[in-house]
Amino acid sequence: MATATEKNAALLRTAYQRLQSGDLDACVELLTENFIANVPGTPDPLHGREIWRLGAQAMLEGFPDLQVDVEDMFSVHDKVAVRVHFRGTHQGTFQGVAATHRPVGFRSIELYRIEGDRIAEEWVAPDLMSLMQQISPPSGP
């Protein structure tokens, strides 16, 4: 029988698999109704499943071939920490930058809080600076 921490880690692995497959409806089903997203650059936490969906949808629109490689994951009590490497091809507009068709890769450190069998809260720290450098047009002369 799996322990609670093993179940929590399995929940996150399932979430990443569903994200990679592009099944946002299935991902949203893994979130609590009152899901909380703690995102860099926002002064206050964001609330609701739809907030998460909008962010994930923006990633998949910009990088439809998104690959998710979990490099490290550990779970303690109701928390799961993940070091993840995202890869893809910039095939759609992302953060106002038109498709460059360049391959990209960036990492994120993510922490999740689990309630029951759902993801209740996330704290994410993606290396967006690296990502934006990879898709930004070269600077002038």
Beta strands, then each sheet from edge to edge (+ up, - down):
strand 1: 31-38
strand 2: 46-47
strand 3: 67-76
strand 4: 79-89
strand 5: 103-115
strand 6: 118-126
sheet 1: 2+ 1- 6- 5+ 4- 3+
end
